[in-house]
Amino acid sequence: MAAHTFHRPRAHRAPQAPPSPPAPHESYEPHALYGCTEPHENYAPYVPHEPYATHAPQASPGRLQRLLHPVNARLDEHLPSDHKLSKVYRVGAGLTGLLLVAFGILGLIDQIGFFDTGGDTVLALNTNGALSVLSICIGVLLFVGMVIGGTFASTLNIVLGVAFILSGFVNLALLDSGFNFLAFEIQNVLFSFVVGVMLMWFGMYGRVGSALPHDNPYWRARHPEAAAREQRAAAQSGRRL
């Protein structure tokens, strides 16, 4: 007996209407506030709104501030290590300033000509009126650094130390020329080198080095994350005790 197969009648689908063409876009009005002067189709139309809040730009530190605080470290003289560093900076500036002021005053007392190069000596160093006045001015500046102390005194010692070393080289080249207005001789050049190195040593003490202690303010300023971790660890250990 043959098997009969029943087929389900197919449903007749209604013919679909062809897609309508896209409606043409209207040209947007120009945005005069944005510098646009022609209609366009690439941007949304301009909607008036309140002006965006703008944060005032923070003023960047000036060159003088960066020079006085190159690593953003400030000494707190209530801390033992900071107090010790500031004392070294003050002593270095005060002693060097006292030496220069004494040298300048003795030169003025002898009434040496202002630009005299006749070989007048004070404390075994050649001098004249110009060198005496310059020495007094630098000495007073070092006294100011001694009074202020801290990072200012340190930076002042370093800057003046470099200036003394450069002055030694410059005046060494001018010894036998007509431009030797400060009456420098070889002993003055050596004295300039010695004072420069001494000021730089006082200024860089506890500030430059690869093995600074971790309680040093300059180390903390250069490694803020490590300093914060050590501070948290010290606080936790103090709580446990």
C-alpha positions in Angstrom: 0.0 0.0 0.0 1.6 3.3 -1.1 2.2 5.8 1.6 0.5 9.2 1.1 2.5 12.3 1.9 0.6 15.3 3.0 2.2 18.7 2.1 1.3 21.8 4.1 0.1 24.5 1.8 2.5 27.4 1.5 1.4 30.7 3.0 1.2 33.5 0.5 3.3 36.5 1.5 2.1 39.9 0.7 4.4 41.7 -1.6 6.7 44.2 0.3 6.7 47.7 -0.8 10.0 49.0 -2.1 12.1 51.0 0.4 11.4 54.6 0.3 14.3 56.8 -0.7 15.9 58.6 2.3 14.6 62.1 2.9 17.1 64.7 2.0 18.8 66.4 4.9 18.3 70.0 5.4 21.4 72.1 5.6 22.1 73.2 9.2 22.5 76.8 10.0 26.1 78.2 10.3 27.6 78.3 13.8 29.0 81.8 13.9 30.2 81.3 17.5 32.4 78.4 16.4 33.8 80.3 13.4 31.6 78.6 10.9 30.3 80.9 8.1 28.6 78.4 5.7 25.7 75.9 6.1 26.8 72.3 6.5 25.5 68.8 7.1 28.2 67.2 9.2 27.4 68.6 12.7 24.4 68.9 14.9 22.6 72.2 14.9 23.8 74.7 17.5 21.8 74.8 20.7 22.3 77.8 23.0 23.6 76.8 26.4 25.3 78.2 29.5 29.0 78.9 29.1 31.2 76.0 30.3 32.9 76.5 33.6 36.5 77.2 33.1 39.1 76.6 35.8 41.6 79.4 36.2 45.0 78.2 35.0 47.4 77.7 37.8 50.4 80.0 37.6 53.5 78.0 37.0 56.4 78.7 39.4 58.8 81.3 38.2 62.5 80.8 37.6 63.4 82.4 41.0 61.1 80.0 42.9 62.4 77.0 41.0 65.9 78.1 41.8 65.2 78.6 45.5 63.2 75.3 45.7 64.6 73.0 43.0 63.1 69.9 44.6 60.2 71.5 46.4 61.8 70.7 49.8 61.3 73.0 52.7 63.1 72.6 56.0 61.2 72.3 59.2 63.5 73.4 61.9 61.4 71.7 64.5 62.8 68.4 63.2 66.3 67.4 64.3 67.6 66.6 60.8 66.2 69.7 59.3 67.6 71.8 62.2 71.0 70.3 61.7 71.0 71.1 58.0 69.9 74.6 58.4 72.6 75.2 61.0 75.3 74.0 58.6 74.0 76.4 55.9 73.8 79.3 58.3 77.3 78.7 59.7 78.8 78.4 56.2 77.2 81.6 55.0 78.0 83.5 58.2 81.7 82.5 58.3 82.3 83.3 54.6 80.4 86.5 54.8 82.4 87.6 57.9 85.7 86.9 56.0 84.6 88.9 53.0 83.3 91.8 54.9 86.5 92.0 57.0 88.6 91.9 53.8 86.6 94.6 52.2 86.6 96.9 55.3 90.4 96.6 55.6 90.7 97.5 52.0 88.6 100.6 52.4 90.4 101.7 55.5 93.7 101.7 53.6 92.1 104.2 51.2 93.3 102.3 48.1 92.2 103.7 44.7 89.0 102.4 43.3 90.6 100.8 40.2 94.2 101.0 41.5 96.4 98.1 40.2 99.5 99.2 42.1 99.8 96.0 44.1 98.3 97.1 47.4 97.7 94.1 49.6 95.3 93.2 52.5 95.6 89.9 54.3 98.2 88.8 51.7 95.7 89.4 48.9 95.9 92.2 46.2 93.0 94.5 46.4 91.6 97.9 45.4 88.5 100.0 46.1 86.3 98.1 43.6 87.2 94.7 45.0 86.7 95.9 48.6 83.2 97.2 47.9 82.3 94.0 45.9 83.6 91.9 48.8 81.4 93.8 51.3 78.3 93.5 49.2 78.7 89.7 48.8 79.5 89.4 52.5 76.2 91.3 53.4 74.3 89.0 51.0 75.7 86.0 52.8 74.7 87.5 56.1 71.1 87.7 54.8 71.3 84.1 53.9 72.5 83.3 57.4 69.6 85.1 58.9 67.0 83.4 56.6 68.6 80.0 56.8 66.9 76.9 55.4 66.8 76.1 51.7 67.4 79.7 50.8 70.8 79.7 52.6 71.7 76.4 50.9 70.9 77.6 47.4 72.6 81.0 48.0 75.8 79.2 49.1 75.7 77.0 46.0 75.1 79.9 43.6 77.8 82.1 45.1 80.2 79.2 45.3 79.8 78.6 41.5 80.2 82.4 40.9 83.5 82.4 42.9 84.9 79.5 40.9 83.9 81.1 37.6 85.4 84.4 38.8 88.6 82.6 39.5 88.8 81.3 35.9 87.8 84.6 34.4 90.3 86.7 36.4 93.0 84.1 35.8 92.7 84.8 32.0 92.8 88.6 32.7 95.9 88.7 35.0 98.2 90.1 32.4 95.7 92.2 30.5 94.4 95.8 30.8 91.0 94.5 31.9 92.2 93.4 35.3 90.1 96.1 37.1 89.9 94.2 40.3 93.7 94.0 40.7 93.7 90.2 40.8 96.9 88.3 41.3 97.5 84.5 41.4 96.9 84.5 45.1 93.5 86.1 44.6 92.6 83.5 42.0 93.5 80.7 44.4 91.5 82.4 47.2 88.5 82.7 44.8 88.7 78.9 44.1 89.0 78.1 47.8 86.0 80.2 48.8 84.0 78.9 45.9 84.6 75.2 46.9 83.9 76.0 50.6 80.6 77.7 49.8 79.5 74.9 47.5 80.4 72.3 50.2 78.3 74.1 52.8 75.4 74.6 50.4 75.4 70.9 49.1 75.7 69.4 52.6 72.9 66.9 53.2 71.4 67.9 49.8 73.4 66.1 47.2 74.4 62.5 47.4 73.4 58.9 46.6 73.2 57.7 50.3 71.1 60.4 52.0 69.2 59.2 55.1 65.5 58.6 54.6 64.6 61.3 57.2 66.4 63.9 55.1 63.9 66.5 53.7 65.5 66.5 50.2 65.3 62.7 50.0 61.6 62.8 51.0 61.0 65.5 48.3 62.7 63.4 45.6 61.0 60.1 46.7 57.5 61.1 47.9 55.9 57.7 47.4 58.6 55.8 49.3 58.5 58.5 52.0 54.7 58.1 52.3 55.1 54.3 52.6 57.7 54.6 55.3 55.5 57.1 57.2 52.5 54.8 57.0 54.6 51.8 58.2 56.0 53.9 61.1 52.4 54.9 62.1 51.2 51.3 62.0 54.1 50.1 64.0 53.5 52.8 66.6 49.8 51.7 66.9 50.8 48.1 67.4 53.2 49.1 70.2 
